[in-house]
Amino acid sequence: MFKFIKAKGPHQTAERQKLQKELFSYRRTLQHGFPHKPSAMAWDPTLRLLCVGTATGAVKVFGRPGVEFYGQHREPVPVTQLCFLPRRGRVVALCDDNSLHLWEVNRSSLVEVKSQALEGKLKKISTMCLESAGKHLLLGTEGGNIYLLDLNTFTMTPDIIYQDVVMQNVPQDYKLNPGAVEAIYEQPDNPNNILIGYNRGLIVLWNRSENTAVKTFISNQQLESLCWKEDGRHFISSHNDGSYMEWDIDQSEKPCGEPVTTYGPYSCRAIPKLLTRTLNDDQLLVFSGGLPRATYSDKYTVSVIHGEKHVAFDFTSKIGVNGSSDNDSEEEQFGNKVIDFLLIDSRSSEESEDGDNEETDNQNLANGDTKGEPEALIVLAEEEIVAIDLRDETWKMISLPYLVSIHASAVTCTHYVSGIPEELWEHIKDAGKAQTGHLYSGRKWPIDGGKLLCQKGDAAPPRDLLLTGHEDGTVRFWDAGGITMTCLYKFATAQFFAGDDIEGRYMFLNRT
């Protein structure tokens, strides 16, 4: 009887289901917050776009606030490296399965155009380098060979720089296996020459047109990275012992001076990446890692040296508490590893500061003239992205218009409020600026590529607030009326709920 009643109950007809789909439709339009598990980053200095890849196979491109593009690989494979093709709106993504994917930024979307893969253990790609001509992508492998990828057809060319050929002009004492290709960089103003760095310390200046080694450089330490100086006659190498050294291609095979260990003399961590530029007629040196192993092995830093000024930016943060099974004690866990960093140059003097002069911008893009002195340092870490204003005397941070880590403290509740009065809105903004005025510089967000197609002239934007309550007792006010979601104000409630056992702790927090 009950089965009969249940069978005769109301059910959804095909017509009703169709009507529901017409009345209710949901689709993903925007993504807010910080990407989950970022793994790679790239910068297009011409179009001024930033690309971030993640361990889940996502690819995200960001320009000025409101310009965002999203893509997802068919397989959720980690993105290990990214390389922009300047002036083309295209980016090549290298995934952990040794596959290459060509993505294209269309008018309003990010589309995968082509893909390619190298098979074999010795063909595992370890580094990538784009030709200045933009025709080929040089692929260094763990086997020591360098392959060329034709970017027009996205296929491998028959031209291969074999490690055996490169080793022919190397001194006999160093003809052992030099290891994987760690770095490839084209010599400035001389595209025929490329600098090849091998894992075990061998560095070769290779002439591609004549297939000969112009010069070889020998280091006793394992190589981590290479970087040309702007004159094109000197380069700097960083190593796994926390040292770096400068080389002159016109002089002997030995470095210009003794290796520099900034945080020595004791054993230091490796320097996985190093960049050098000229800022205000003085050398600017930026590198990650390099701290003493014994005392700072759990720290994740990026050091900036400019003249007599030297700052180590520490990105280490507490990510959780680990309970010990031995004595039931709790140990704090620290993380926030530095994934990558890059320098952003200021726009050339001919360009308008706000980048709204479209005619001038297009002319500079055609000429490739966008290079100025560095104005910002962008650091991508596991849990956040940070922008440092290099033109500020104290190197303050630049306020983030997007990519804000909403879950820096776990969200416990939310509330959405629309139609906020303008006067109240301005009061909230002013209160937020008073909180953070000493932390941020007044410089505009340097990633300012692209153009907003949905601007409605001088129409006032909607004043909508998203309130989020967090595990640490704070309530954050977010501007949720536009494409980007920006934090306006943070209210700490801990002072109103302090008990006898934790009163002293919160008094300490308030003082700091």
Beta strands, then each sheet from edge to edge (+ up, - down):
strand 1: 38-44
strand 2: 49-54
strand 3: 58-62
strand 4: 68-72
strand 5: 79-85
strand 6: 90-95
strand 7: 99-105
strand 8: 110-117
strand 9: 125-130
strand 10: 136-141
strand 11: 146-150
strand 12: 155-161
strand 13: 181-187
strand 14: 190-198
strand 15: 202-207
strand 16: 212-218
strand 17: 223-228
strand 18: 234-239
strand 19: 244-248
strand 20: 274-279
strand 21: 282-288
strand 22: 301-306
strand 23: 309-314
strand 24: 317-323
strand 25: 330-335
strand 26: 338-345
strand 27: 374-381
strand 28: 385-389
strand 29: 411-417
strand 30: 465-470
strand 31: 474-479
strand 32: 486-492
sheet 1: 1+ 2- 3+ 4-
sheet 2: 5+ 6- 7+ 8-
sheet 3: 9+ 10- 11+ 12-
sheet 4: 13+ 14- 15+ 16-
sheet 5: 17+ 18- 19+
sheet 6: 20+ 21- 22+ 23-
sheet 7: 24+ 25-
sheet 8: 26+ 27- 28+
sheet 9: 29+ 30- 31+ 32-
end
